[in-house]
Amino acid sequence: MADAQDVQDVRVSGAVLDRAAAGRTVPVPRSGRSGGAPDPAAGALRPRGLQDLRRTRNDRGARPAALHYPPADLLVISGLPGSGKSTLMRRCVRTPVVDSQLVREEYAARLPSWLPYAVYRPLVRIAHYRRLRRAVLAGGPLAVHDCGAVPYVRRWLAREAERQGRRVHLILLDASAEEARDGQRSRGQAVSAYAFARHRDAARRLRRRLAGTGRPPAGCASAVVLDRAGARALREIVFVAS
């Protein structure tokens, strides 16, 4: 059951958005009111500030087919387990990727199928963070899978990027708990109730922070909110000079 404060109409920057049960929607400014503008190149958007690219009842505008980010910057893709982060990264990102799901699949391919993931999860996490550290220190554009339950990783990314003279951008896949669980079932990798609750709490805190400030999280140059339909409409996520 959703919290009472998660089921209400929220007015932000002159727009009224429905916030659905379990925080399905995020009350942030609609695209075009927060500084980002479509690139002349076929349906491309260069995000600036905080932008909501979900479709609402009164929004008939076309969804962007591409997101363009400055070269050498970092992109963090966050959302509930099963929301479609890994799928989006594999399908659209045209730059090096650090994805914990890929590490998990590598370990699963080498280990006996009867071995529960909980047994080797610490090894997966260690390997993932080692790869992440090496990739960030190597420089250049990078897309990072963010589980959301460990926000200090995102803070470390922001600090390291600033030290290197780069910026961090965020994409939040705003899926409901039901959609996320459906996504887990479709890939055959369900998250435990305890772990899922941690992820859902972290996602709720991030949504409230976005709603409260109307700006990207601290350390992020831009933040884009996508629903599942918006994610499906994307064809590429690239890092190119303006």
N, C-alpha and C positions, 0 to 999 in steps of 0.2 A: 504494500500500500504506500502511496506517495505521501510525503510530508505535506501538511496543510499549506505551508508556504510555497510548495512546488506546484500547486494547482490554482492559478490565478492569472489574470491579465496584467501585464506589466507594460508601463509606458516608458520608453526610452527614446530620447532625441526626437520626440514628436511622433513616434510610431508605436502602435499597440500590437503586441505579439501575444499569442496564446502560449502559456507555459503548461505543457501536458504532464500527466502523471509520470513519476520517476524522472522528472527533469528532462523530458524529451526535447524541449525547445529551450533555447538560450536567449534571454532578452538583451540583444545587442543591436546596434544600428544596422539598418538595412543597407545592402550594397548600393553605392552611389551617394550615400550621405556621410561617409566617414573618410573620404579622401582618396580611395582607390578608384581607378577608372579603367575601362577596357582599353587594351592595347589595340592600335590599328590592325595588328596582325590578327587574322581570323579568330575572333572570339577569345582572345587571350586577355588575362587580367594580371596586372602587376599589383599585388596587395600592398596596401598602406593602412596603418592603424588597425582598427577592429572592424571586421566585416562579416555579416551574416549572409551566406549564400544559399540558405534554405528557401524553399518555396512555401509561401503562405497562401491562404485563400484568395488574397487580393493581388497576388504577384503573378503576372503573366509574362514577365520578361524572360529572355533566353538565358540559360545557364552558361557560364564560361566553359569553353572546351579545353582551356589551358591556363595554368598558373605559371607566371614568369617571375623568378627571383634573381637578385643580383649575383653575379659570379662570385664564388669563394664563400658565400654565406652558408649557414646551417639551417636545415629545416627539421623541425620536430613534429611528428605525426602522432597525435594522442587520441585516446578513446577507450571505451570498455573492451575487454577481451571478446572477440567475436564481432566487433563493430565494422571490421573490414579494413583495418590498417594495413596488414600485410598484403592483402589483395590489391589495394590502391597503390602501394609502393611498387609491387611487381609489375603492375600494368602501366603505370604512368610515369614513374620517376626515371629520369634520364641522367642519373649521376650515381656515384657510389652510395650504397645503402648499408646501414648497420641495423639488422633486424634480429631480435631475440628469437623470433619464430623460426628463422632459418637455422640458427644454432641448435634449437631444440630438434628440428627435423634431422640435422646431421647426426646428433647423438642417437636419436631414435633409430636411424638406419644402421648404426653400428652395434647397438645393444639388443639383447633378446627382447622380443615383442611382449613377453609376459612381465617384464620389469616395469613397475609403476613409475610414472614420471616423477612423482614426489621423491623417489630415491635418488635420481640423478639431477634433480632441479638445481641444487647448489652448484654443480659443475657447469650447467648451462649458463647460469647467471655469471659465474666467474669468467667463463670464456667470452660471454657477450660484453661484459664491461671492459675486458682486456682489449677486445677488438675495437670497441668504441673509443677507448683512450688512444690507441694507436692511430685510428682514423682521424680523430680530431687534431692530434698533434702533427699529423702529416700535412695538414692544411688542405685547401681546395674545397669545393662544394661537397655537401654531405647531407643525406637524409637519414633520420634516426627514428626508429620505432620507440615510442614512449609508452610504457605500461601504465603510467599515471600514478601508481601506488607508491612510487619512490620519488617525490618531487625534488629531493636534493640533487638527483642526477640532472634534472633540467636546470637547476641553479648552477651546478658545476659547468654545464655546457655554456651558459650565459657568461659566466666569469671567464672561462677559457677563451671563448670567442672574442670577448672584449679585449682581453690581453693580446690577442692576435690581430686586432683591428677588424674583426668580422662581426656580423650581426646574426642573431637567431630569429627565425620565424616559426610560427606555430600553425598547424592545422588541427582542428578539433573535429573528429567525427562524432556527431551528436546522435547516437542511437539509443533507443530505449532499452531497458533491461531485457524485455521480451525479444527485441530484435537481436540483441547481443547473444542471448542464449540460443536463438535460432542459428546464428552464425557459428557458434561453438559446435552445435549438433551437426551442422552441415560439413564441418571439417573433422568431426569425430574426435575432438579434443575439448572435453568439458572442463571448466575451471571449478574447483571446489567451492562450496557455498561460502566458506570463510574467506577465501581469496577473492571471490567475486564481490563480496560485501566490502572488502578493503578497496578494490578498484572503484566500486560505485560511490563510496564515500569520497574518494579522491577526486572523481569526476564531478561530484556535486559541489565540492569546495571550489574547484576551478570554475564551474559555471557561475557560482555566486560571486567569485572575484571579478569575473568578466562583467556580470550584471551590475555590480556595485561601483565599478570604476568607469565602465564604458571605454576602456582602453585595453590594449594587449597586456598580458602579465608582465611584471617587472623583468627586464632583461630581454624582452622580445620586441623586435622592430615592427612586427605585424602579427595578426592572428585572424585566421579564417575559420568560420564555423560552417560545416557541411552536413547535410543529412545524407542518407544513403542514396537517394535519387541524384543529389548534386554530385556525390562522389562518382556515381556511374556515368554521369555526363562528361566527366573529365577525360581527356584523351592524353594529356601529357603534363608533367610538372618538370620544368626545366630551369636551369640557371644560366641566364644570358645577360649580356651588357645591354643597358638601356639605349 
